[in-house]
Amino acid sequence: MKDFKSLLSNYKVIFFDSYGVIRNYNGLIPGIRQTFEWLQNESKPYYIITNDASRSPDLLAEKLHANGLDLIKPSQIISSGMLAKEFLDLKVKTGVVAYMGTPDSAHYIEHPGLEIIPIQEVNEKNSDQITALVLLDDEGFEWLDGINKAVNLLRWRSIPAIVANPDGAYPISKQEVGIAIGGISWMIEKITGKKFIRFGKPDSQIFMFAWEMVKAQFPDITKKDILMVGDTLHTDILGGNKFGLDTALVLTGNILPEDAETRIIGSGIAPTYICTSAVIDNQLSIYEG
């Protein structure tokens, strides 16, 4: 049995998921600020690795600051939207990119050579100009119209289809979840037979992106020096495991404490540790694998 502070002390760099670890539907996880104050006092590097592509790192940091956690800088946030942007910069340099999401999420696909339009503006007259479809965000727009437009666009055109957040669902209360943009992409794939290009956890590309940032600052770091802390087996824990990192599952998000053992056995995805939360004070690890 270890407290979370002792666990963090064993690693040189910490990767955190955001939703379900740092914050949830009620705001910040109570006491989580203490963890980041301790990390700052210890000069221990950390990064937030998130599948949230709804806002730029600047706006994601602003939201955390508004909730009372002003210690995290935009440069410490690695979003799956950043990888989608990198793909477009390299592979889709001209034309019109249609996106599903809010104007804030469209930050990730802005490029000097591209015109970007919301999926609702796609029609038979302009569909032949669309060079890519990107699913960024699941809130703030009319789903039915957006899904119908996306389905028909992919029927009309053979273009790259990208989803920046592969999460199927996210917690909206202690007992309930909401459908996330990754879940919408599964529906569109099933209907159209078109496979989406996915970025974000559990794909190793986002971990490689973070790894390269860490190695640029700390050349002697190895993967065994990094702990990935997350609340979801199929994204945070599976992704960290596949990349060769130790992983800590916290029970403040997607998995209820009473369900943890069953979910791990059923999925076959085993974290290195299970912890009650990512709060350092008086929080015991209840499992060490």
KOLLUMDREN-135231 format. One line per field, with one value per residue: x, z, y of N, C-alpha, C, O in turn. Coordinates in steps of 0.001 Angstrom, whole numbers, plus 500000, padded with zeros to 6 digits. Atoms other than C-alpha are relative to their C-alpha. Layout:
<rs>
nu	(X/...)
nw	(Z/...)
nv	(Y/...)
cau	(X/...)
caw	(Z/...)
cav	(Y/...)
cu	(X/...)
cw	(Z/...)
cv	(Y/...)
ou	(X/...)
ow	(Z/...)
ov	(Y/...)
</rs>
This chain:
<rs>
nu	(500849/499215/500762/499749/498759/498891/499996/499433/498576/499219/499902/499399/500955/501357/501016/501358/501203/500665/501357/500079/498807/499808/501325/501129/501219/500189/498852/498766/500047/499630/498651/499025/499022/498870/499099/499224/499118/498877/499173/499266/498984/498976/499453/500214/500718/501245/500741/501380/500208/501455/500711/500921/499660/501047/499403/498546/499341/500181/501343/500090/499328/500854/501113/499453/499712/501281/500479/499162/498708/499277/498600/499739/499788/500386/498896/500011/501192/499865/501343/500085/500223/498704/499571/500848/499479/498746/500349/500512/498885/499124/500684/501129/499454/500857/501396/500947/500155/501242/499795/501115/499572/500219/498951/498779/499272/499463/498620/499027/499896/499686/498755/500037/500427/501288/501243/500701/501423/500716/500641/501353/499973/499715/501176/499667/499306/498586/499406/498871/498828/499561/498824/499886/501017/499388/500895/499212/500668/501325/500984/500179/500532/501101/499420/500670/499636/498570/499739/500529/499117/498740/500254/500170/498727/499123/500579/499719/498597/498952/499123/499622/500932/499145/500634/498925/500235/500577/500823/501382/500913/499357/500936/500736/500354/499362/500556/500375/499027/500523/499313/498935/499833/499518/501179/500653/499201/500284/501283/499801/499239/500889/500952/499351/498889/498782/499229/499441/498653/500220/498887/500306/499872/498785/499011/498654/499468/500053/498954/498737/499942/499623/498668/499011/499902/499255/498608/499332/499617/499285/499514/499687/501223/500461/501434/500251/499992/501242/501250/501223/501121/501248/501212/500694/499169/499809/499251/498829/499222/499569/499013/498759/499420/499464/498812/498948/499979/500795/501285/500794/501421/500666/501418/500770/500575/500798/500178/500365/499150/500558/499954/498641/499428/500746/499677/498631/500006/500768/499313/498630/499100/499596/499097/498959/500575/501326/500012/501311/500004/498673/499746/498857/500162/500873/500641/499225/500071/500672/499549/498731/499811)
nw	(500000/500105/500268/501370/500001/500067/501349/500887/499683/500670/501425/500296/500802/499844/500996/499461/500756/499410/499517/499182/499149/499451/499864/500470/500238/498897/499911/499621/498985/498723/499512/501056/500051/499143/500793/500925/499175/499592/501192/500272/498947/500215/501356/500735/501234/500289/501183/500102/501308/500033/501257/500146/501134/500082/499842/500112/498695/499277/499424/499007/498798/499427/499294/498734/499159/499525/498970/498812/500160/500875/500038/501245/501131/501293/500547/499334/500455/501293/500409/501235/501085/500529/500973/501173/500696/500635/501162/501043/500484/500845/501017/500634/499984/500732/500100/498942/498983/499233/498634/499081/498708/499712/500520/499194/500391/501353/499856/500344/501435/500714/500751/501036/501313/499927/499547/499117/499857/499201/500806/500339/501217/501160/500796/501295/500832/499608/499488/500811/499583/498678/500118/498790/498955/498679/498842/498938/498740/499953/499335/500547/501358/500230/500363/501071/501261/500211/500354/501346/500954/500046/500694/501440/500551/500206/501112/501246/500250/499418/499350/498649/498902/498824/498718/499116/498663/500213/498874/500327/499025/498884/498882/499780/498580/499384/500532/501401/500974/501220/501216/500436/501445/500469/500186/501233/501134/500180/500692/501392/500632/500225/501059/501273/500303/500064/498761/499539/499449/498608/499214/498577/499280/499647/501072/499501/500574/499044/499014/500660/500031/498651/499744/500678/499244/498778/500341/500406/498779/499074/500906/499321/499527/500640/499822/498639/499127/500236/499551/500608/499055/500732/499398/500982/500378/501438/500601/499197/499501/501153/500745/499235/499999/501333/500241/499099/498773/498849/500028/498770/500213/498875/499973/499878/501303/500759/499342/498597/499209/499873/501291/500551/500197/501065/501276/500366/500398/501226/501131/500131/499965/498590/499627/499021/498694/499900/498896/499795/500747/500234/498922/499294/498550/499418/501013/500056/501152/499550/500799/500691/500824)
nv	(498808/498776/498793/499565/499218/500957/500549/498983/499823/501037/499691/498702/499235/500505/499676/500063/499695/498838/500239/501202/500055/498655/499382/500794/499230/499053/499089/500682/501060/499362/500233/500260/498913/500371/500843/499174/499168/500854/500223/498761/499832/501024/499788/501252/499673/500707/499570/500446/500636/500051/500197/498874/499137/498985/498677/499942/500088/498737/499957/501073/499498/498953/500646/500498/498828/499487/500930/499893/500671/499075/500416/500720/499097/500592/500801/501301/500721/500666/500409/500775/499054/499581/501004/499828/498817/500388/500818/499122/499185/500820/500805/499311/498644/499085/500378/499649/501038/499916/500507/500131/499492/498587/499115/500131/501205/499810/499505/501034/500261/498767/500093/498952/500474/500679/499378/500922/499699/500998/501041/499577/499185/500844/500333/500595/499018/499804/501242/500430/499234/500454/500870/500832/499840/500160/499980/499399/499695/500606/499148/498667/499991/500924/501292/500736/499371/500194/501401/500225/499332/500750/501265/499767/499527/501153/500762/499280/499707/500840/499023/500416/499737/499957/499690/499551/500551/501327/500438/500326/499401/499305/499930/498761/500052/501166/501243/499925/499510/499418/500439/499103/499922/501297/500840/499558/500492/501429/500078/499592/501085/501148/499679/499685/500895/499200/500071/498741/499896/499604/499487/499995/501258/500738/500045/499688/498773/498899/500261/499682/498536/499578/500565/499162/498749/500279/500301/498760/499287/500888/501059/501259/500636/501231/500203/500465/498818/499267/500607/499495/500038/499816/500568/500838/501143/500193/498894/499622/501136/500791/499221/499961/501344/500293/499190/500449/499212/500416/499313/499959/499771/499341/500357/498770/499677/500951/501293/499941/500902/501354/500673/499988/501337/500661/499353/500373/501406/500130/499374/500484/498847/499913/498919/500337/499651/499386/499042/499387/498746/499425/499042/500576/500156/501022/500835/501227/500902/501209/501142/499838/501177)
cau	(500000/501394/500122/500006/502849/505161/504135/504932/508287/509371/509139/510942/508121/504347/501762/498192/494918/492648/488959/488341/491780/492161/488565/485111/481507/481661/484864/488272/488706/488736/492315/493955/495625/497788/499225/500323/501663/503792/504997/505958/507776/509636/510476/509061/508059/504528/502303/498573/497859/494253/491909/489988/490106/487291/489667/493250/495845/495566/491813/492117/494599/492290/489464/491658/492755/489128/488397/491208/494183/496416/499675/499327/500705/499470/502914/502281/499081/499308/495980/495023/493925/497593/498236/495244/496635/500056/498464/496588/499701/501572/498897/496072/497642/494954/491214/488329/488235/484822/484701/482216/482514/482522/484428/486868/487741/488396/491636/493350/492689/493475/496157/497175/496438/493077/489556/487609/483839/481478/479895/476476/477593/478429/475960/475797/477139/480375/480962/483362/485698/485996/489443/489045/486512/487573/485519/486717/484057/480728/478996/477536/476008/473038/474136/471508/472165/475939/475917/473704/475955/479080/477566/476557/479874/481745/479320/480018/483750/486816/488624/490537/488205/489847/488632/490755/489174/488674/486785/483419/481899/482679/481197/478459/477629/478718/476479/475943/478025/477477/478341/481647/482836/484662/481330/479846/482738/481996/478401/479508/482068/479399/477046/479549/482223/484796/487579/488543/492121/492258/494522/494779/494996/495351/497204/500947/501387/500254/502613/505445/504641/504880/507968/509813/508978/510312/513480/514223/514361/515697/517829/518629/514986/513823/510274/510608/511044/507523/504171/500902/497936/494460/490894/490045/491311/490847/492574/494895/495948/496015/497884/500429/500929/501442/504024/505963/505041/503971/500331/498125/494346/492467/488849/487545/486292/485123/485407/483622/485665/483272/483620/487403/488394/485624/486447/490146/489550/486931/489083/492428/493928/495923/497339/500544/498660/495089/494633/491601/492552/495477/495324/498527/497223/495794/494984/496095/496912/494552/496363/499863/500353)
caw	(500000/498977/499233/495926/496875/497446/494091/492291/494047/492202/488782/487149/484821/485243/482458/483554/481745/482347/482546/485317/486874/487362/486852/486298/485830/489212/488475/489932/491784/495441/496681/493261/493534/496341/493907/491436/494172/495385/491852/491380/494723/493826/490336/488933/485264/484249/481183/480610/477773/476742/474012/474442/471065/471897/472648/472025/474780/475659/476198/477971/480379/480840/481822/484449/485717/485982/488063/490482/489048/487657/487893/484525/481487/477901/476991/479420/477641/474799/473016/470377/468330/467954/466109/463849/462995/462264/459908/457997/457782/456175/454121/453310/452330/450091/449596/452032/455288/456830/460585/463157/466378/467876/466570/469491/468340/464792/466100/465421/461704/460861/458178/455718/452708/453887/454109/456987/457236/459719/458468/458483/455554/453290/450443/446941/445445/447471/448382/445449/447028/450377/450784/454320/457098/460726/463806/466684/469307/470477/472005/470870/467553/466149/466070/463725/460968/461467/461318/458239/456475/457396/456186/452846/452366/452782/450366/447778/448204/448772/451241/454510/457504/460791/464395/466860/469971/469832/473170/472810/475954/478932/482453/482938/486486/488933/487286/483716/480594/477466/473879/472762/469256/468981/469420/466626/464360/465004/463855/460677/459945/460271/457909/455242/455451/455615/458189/460213/460959/464753/466978/470740/473384/473122/469848/470432/468309/471079/473527/470998/470619/474409/474606/472071/474057/477236/475571/474119/477663/479508/477143/479800/480607/479903/479624/483041/484494/483380/485022/483102/485366/483905/484648/481555/480779/477008/476416/479219/480589/477347/475585/478374/478590/474824/474872/477672/480548/484067/484545/487462/487187/489389/490406/490096/486524/484207/486616/489943/492788/493115/489399/489026/489466/487192/484466/484557/484385/481650/479480/480104/480493/483740/485189/487203/490088/491049/493229/494767/493213/492031/495220/497233/500813/502520/499290/499338/496379/496624/494099/492799/489871)
cav	(500000/503388/506931/508762/511108/508133/506721/509985/510146/506995/508683/511593/512693/512374/512243/513039/512637/515631/514719/512207/512744/516502/517587/516126/517258/519062/521004/520189/516898/518038/518412/518030/521439/520019/517483/520143/522405/519487/518709/522347/522491/519298/520655/517417/517782/516854/517059/516826/514366/514735/513546/516817/518561/520990/523878/524957/524326/528021/527735/524381/525989/528984/526643/524961/528382/529514/526409/527283/525385/528127/526141/524394/526221/525752/524397/521508/520442/517934/517532/514995/517998/518943/515669/516195/519628/518125/515575/518274/520458/517556/515802/518252/521555/523049/523051/523180/521201/520548/520086/518926/520887/524353/527395/526993/523482/524725/526286/522965/522930/526541/526663/529413/527210/525868/527166/525655/525410/523759/520554/522252/524443/521498/520945/519469/522693/522854/519203/518709/521280/519459/517856/516429/515907/516371/515471/517641/518150/516729/519752/523032/521958/520075/516438/515032/517535/517231/513434/513383/515894/513902/510621/512075/513878/510596/508927/511627/512036/509853/512113/511662/511397/512301/512132/514070/512562/508769/508630/506913/508428/510652/510867/513458/512365/509694/507122/508374/508982/511050/510111/511642/512470/509127/507360/509464/508457/504754/505312/507108/504371/501696/503500/504545/501837/504652/504228/507281/508246/508469/510531/510451/507776/504789/505401/505502/508615/510971/509262/509556/513261/513688/511457/513596/516740/515150/513829/517256/518649/515612/513469/510847/510043/506483/505206/503586/507083/508103/507349/507709/508569/508093/507089/505014/501523/501565/504919/506074/502708/500719/503523/503886/500129/499806/502574/500882/503194/502306/503257/504296/503959/506441/505882/509437/509223/506464/503529/503218/501655/498709/497952/498259/494621/493332/495875/495031/491283/491677/493925/492266/495749/495824/499039/498938/500577/501385/504474/506091/509436/511561/513634/513237/513505/510430/508604/504992/502814/499835/497687/497197/494848)
cu	(500886/499060/500450/501284/501212/500109/500633/501497/500882/500262/500536/499066/498626/499148/498637/498973/499335/498642/499926/501172/500220/498664/498933/498806/499734/501084/501259/499715/500448/501402/501058/501046/501229/501025/500893/500880/501225/500938/500838/501102/501153/500716/499916/499176/498728/499347/498580/499811/498513/499470/498982/500481/498982/500548/501496/500628/499873/498644/499782/500651/499153/498851/500460/500278/498701/499412/500867/501336/500819/501477/500381/500072/499539/501084/500093/498802/500234/498636/500059/499728/501292/500502/499154/500484/501285/499727/499523/501108/500858/499284/498891/500314/499131/498565/499188/499874/498698/500244/498680/500486/499708/501081/501299/500821/500659/501406/501001/500178/500237/501373/499935/499472/498616/498875/499287/498545/499363/499239/498604/499951/500316/498689/500450/500808/501480/500696/501218/501283/500592/501146/500241/498819/500665/498913/500806/499301/498572/498944/499875/499500/498892/500543/499371/500376/501472/500342/499505/500904/501308/499835/499912/501264/500922/499442/500367/501482/500911/501069/500430/498925/500774/499134/501111/499852/499336/499114/498568/499002/500811/498996/499314/499435/500672/499546/499785/501147/499255/500789/501017/500193/500547/498856/499239/500764/499750/498697/500174/500798/499094/499081/500686/501049/501332/500713/500591/501466/499850/501292/499590/500163/498872/501064/501362/500533/499982/501041/501380/500209/500468/501422/501084/500165/500827/501484/500765/500489/500886/500518/500230/498766/499734/498498/499664/500029/498676/498810/498840/498844/498710/498843/499298/500916/500324/500727/501279/500888/500501/501087/501334/500701/500670/501288/501144/500129/499314/498740/499310/498564/499430/498492/499122/499307/499134/499670/499692/500853/499480/500066/501414/500521/499312/500369/501403/500054/499287/500712/501370/501028/500358/500916/501076/499483/498543/500018/498620/499884/501437/500339/501048/499732/498995/499245/500861/499812/499353/500435/501361/500284/501416)
cw	(500000/499933/498649/499898/499890/498612/499017/500218/499267/498520/499795/499223/500153/498833/500671/498878/500694/500594/500720/500940/500711/500261/499554/499827/501105/500080/500337/500966/501327/500455/498923/499905/500841/499228/499121/500735/500427/498820/499674/501025/499846/498661/499167/498745/499840/498766/500093/498585/499879/498595/499754/498873/499839/500066/499795/501372/500811/500688/501015/501313/500675/500794/501342/500954/500607/501095/501249/499918/498984/499861/498676/498841/498700/499411/500635/499589/498592/499642/498724/498805/499375/498953/498740/499173/499246/498742/498846/499407/499001/498789/499245/499998/499282/500030/501194/500951/500752/501379/500740/501370/500142/499344/500800/499566/498638/500016/499455/498494/499195/499346/498870/498655/499957/500342/500878/500141/500910/499093/499555/498699/498739/499281/498648/499119/500351/500418/499191/500335/501320/499834/501251/500912/501338/501067/501211/501356/499949/500649/499266/498569/499897/499453/498762/498639/499680/499572/498593/498937/499856/499231/498502/499351/499709/498946/498669/499653/500646/500554/501361/501012/501309/501231/501001/501419/499848/501145/499553/500910/501075/501146/500074/501416/500575/499355/498486/499137/498842/498809/499595/498495/499411/499758/498746/498788/499756/499210/498511/499241/499633/498817/498644/499564/499889/501346/500325/500393/501410/500647/501476/500612/499595/498914/500503/499502/500990/501102/499399/499931/501359/500339/499367/500699/501263/499699/499565/501211/500909/499214/500666/500506/499225/500250/501414/501025/499947/500490/499280/500962/499242/500671/499093/499512/498514/499314/500787/500336/498849/499220/500710/500014/498669/499733/500943/501275/501133/500032/501355/499642/501252/499855/500239/498692/499452/500741/501482/500789/500066/498694/499486/499696/498843/498635/499528/499503/498655/498777/499729/499992/501460/500232/500947/501408/499818/501230/500128/499247/499766/501021/500931/501465/500344/498975/499783/498672/500495/499223/499419/499245/499497)
cv	(501244/501189/500534/500830/499080/499391/500982/500170/498994/500297/501415/500915/499354/500479/499841/500099/501190/499625/498655/499839/501328/500682/499012/500922/501018/501062/499227/498860/500624/499599/499868/501114/499668/499173/500857/501009/499201/499742/501232/500214/499017/500161/498722/500303/499158/500601/499468/499454/499693/499737/501119/500911/501126/501414/499896/499805/501286/500047/498885/500430/501069/499392/499445/501159/500544/499119/499991/499301/500804/499630/499366/500991/499325/499103/498620/499145/499458/499423/499179/500900/500482/499016/500069/501186/499655/499175/500880/500865/499233/499407/500728/501497/501028/499513/500455/498817/500252/499400/499910/500430/501474/500855/499920/498796/500164/500589/498987/499811/501273/499880/501017/499535/499398/500955/498981/500437/498957/499048/500427/500799/499192/499683/499452/500951/500130/498712/499569/500759/499498/499005/499144/500303/499723/500094/500435/499996/499485/500886/501332/500030/498960/498681/499389/500570/499763/498593/499706/500614/499221/498693/500227/500528/498819/499038/500650/500024/498961/500934/499464/500398/499824/500231/500291/499469/498639/499510/499743/500677/500703/500124/501358/500068/498767/498706/500006/500505/500638/499487/501059/499880/498690/499034/500363/499479/498515/499819/500320/498937/498833/500250/500104/498986/500722/499945/501363/499833/500563/500497/500021/498627/499045/499947/500468/501336/501156/499806/500280/501511/500528/499548/500865/501350/499806/499779/501245/500788/499161/498791/498653/499256/498707/499847/499533/501134/500756/499184/500665/499805/500282/499313/498996/498885/499994/501151/500261/498803/499132/500743/500069/498653/499679/500765/499637/500797/499253/500854/499928/500338/500659/499823/501226/500370/498902/498717/500196/499008/498571/499215/499753/498595/499279/500567/499619/498562/499835/500549/499395/501114/500271/501197/499501/500237/500392/500890/500617/501313/500427/501074/499402/499695/498905/499168/498768/499282/498705/498777/500335/498716/499871)
ou	(501801/497970/501515/501968/502143/501209/501477/502238/502080/500988/500350/499188/498509/499140/498361/499133/499673/498474/500284/501112/500412/498492/499222/498970/498971/501041/501409/498825/501524/501726/502241/502165/502344/502231/502100/501933/502345/502158/502010/502218/502295/501637/500827/498046/498683/499580/498338/499954/497988/500049/498189/501474/498875/499880/502071/499938/499748/498550/499069/500126/499053/498483/499761/500012/498656/498675/500555/502060/500819/502267/501567/499160/499537/500776/500796/498621/500534/498164/500924/500066/501318/501149/499656/500504/501475/500392/499960/501158/501383/499875/498569/499903/499339/498287/499563/499608/498493/500927/497745/501416/499030/502123/502379/502050/501647/502076/502002/501199/500205/502348/498880/498864/498158/499050/499227/498244/499784/498827/498132/498897/500344/497686/501648/501565/502305/501878/502111/502360/501698/501023/501098/498237/501360/498158/501766/499947/497993/497851/500803/499563/498738/500973/500080/500737/501825/501164/500202/501177/501803/500689/500527/501539/501562/500194/500599/501852/500611/501996/499758/498410/501342/498213/501992/500819/498149/498585/497975/497887/502020/497795/499968/498932/501392/500311/499569/502035/498071/501942/500692/499600/500249/498883/498717/500158/499744/498608/499652/500510/499191/498813/500158/501395/502333/500093/501200/501874/499286/502371/498408/500351/497731/502073/501454/501495/500916/501590/502266/501321/501351/502191/502113/501270/501662/502348/501972/501506/501780/499879/500176/498891/499921/497920/498570/499696/498512/498719/498741/498570/498566/499014/498272/502034/501475/501062/502375/502098/501676/502098/502382/501918/501794/502172/502252/501174/498423/498758/499426/498294/499567/497972/498163/498766/498021/498696/500448/501205/500262/499906/501593/501013/499972/500533/501628/500673/499756/500580/501867/502193/499516/501993/500916/499797/498145/500444/497885/498819/502377/501267/500939/500340/497845/498152/501998/498717/499788/499957/501611/500482/501733)
ow	(500815/499369/498150/498876/499136/498113/498208/499280/499105/497857/500636/499301/500168/498503/501282/497959/501832/501813/500162/501875/501926/501259/498911/499747/500892/500967/499939/501811/501383/500536/499243/499453/500490/499423/499053/500230/500417/498969/499317/500667/500194/498352/498407/498856/500220/498411/500664/497610/500567/497604/498816/499021/498768/499651/499912/502379/502035/501858/502001/502393/501902/501854/502346/502152/501789/501959/502218/500911/497789/499378/498375/498635/498606/498757/500124/500098/497665/500270/497875/497675/498190/497987/497633/497943/498103/497723/497709/498195/498046/497717/498122/500905/499447/500426/501918/500516/501302/501520/500485/501915/499306/498953/500221/499527/498342/498984/498848/498060/497965/499991/498260/497931/498892/501099/500530/500276/500910/497993/498502/498071/497638/499917/498392/498255/499471/500760/499728/499855/501692/499103/501241/500872/501497/501113/501598/502386/498870/500958/498591/497929/500772/498302/497846/497727/498537/498676/497812/497910/498743/498421/497724/498194/498658/498368/497675/498481/501724/499844/501912/500984/501569/501194/501238/502181/499525/501063/498845/500490/501187/500891/499960/501846/499863/499285/497902/499606/498627/498956/499535/497852/498265/498799/498057/497794/498606/498327/497653/498078/498539/498027/497642/498384/499500/502386/499471/500870/501598/500432/501803/499909/499471/499082/501260/500056/501017/501618/500097/500127/501432/500948/499988/500756/501603/500385/499787/501143/501580/499226/499995/501051/498009/501071/501910/502193/500644/500239/499256/501382/498635/501641/499473/499064/498140/498135/500294/500111/498820/498843/500087/499847/498638/499030/500799/501925/500893/499636/502077/499102/502355/498745/501009/498562/499933/500399/502202/500268/499995/498694/498472/498595/498015/497672/498335/498477/497785/497680/498604/499665/502231/499641/501587/502326/498753/502304/499148/498712/500214/500819/501308/502003/499906/499253/499323/498113/501499/499462/499005/499840/498783)
ov	(501364/501095/500172/500797/499364/499156/500596/500465/499225/499558/502295/502138/498128/501665/498808/500902/501517/499604/497618/499040/501370/501382/498003/502139/501960/501915/498072/498958/501220/498414/499754/500872/500055/499324/500626/501397/499714/499814/501120/500592/499320/499405/498392/500778/497988/501756/498405/500192/498818/500183/501037/501623/501725/502361/498814/499966/501231/500419/499074/500162/501096/499898/499580/501060/500887/499594/499300/499228/500507/500440/499231/501791/498097/498107/497748/498038/500210/498475/499391/500546/500815/499421/499870/501125/500070/499362/500703/501074/499805/499275/500341/502221/502230/498381/501377/497696/501334/498385/500669/499835/502072/500328/500033/498860/499494/500608/499368/499278/501243/499493/501189/500322/498985/501910/497802/501624/497800/499418/499998/500895/499743/499358/499336/500509/500379/498739/498914/500406/499889/498022/498261/501387/498720/501065/499768/499802/499359/500411/501780/501079/498108/498604/498973/499826/499472/498397/499057/499993/499043/498334/499498/500210/498777/498253/499962/499959/498447/501324/498592/501516/498763/501047/499464/499449/498574/498402/500558/500985/500501/500203/502395/501106/498067/497744/498944/501217/500378/499082/502245/499013/498354/498262/499486/499078/498077/498965/499608/498656/498277/499345/499621/498922/500119/500170/502006/498774/501641/499944/500132/497635/499491/499263/501435/501867/501958/500780/500774/502000/501383/500291/501130/501891/500644/500326/501343/501477/499677/497740/497622/498160/498654/500560/499800/500935/501757/497982/501891/498681/501344/498575/498433/499139/499768/501037/499995/498828/498766/500149/499895/498574/499178/500275/500154/500768/498438/502020/498938/501411/500130/499711/501177/501468/498688/498046/500847/497950/497623/497995/499078/498344/498651/499818/499412/498279/499102/500006/499448/500887/500732/501266/498462/499479/500863/500465/500735/501621/499770/501857/498236/498770/498938/498676/498877/499245/498141/497668/501467/497657/498920)
</rs>
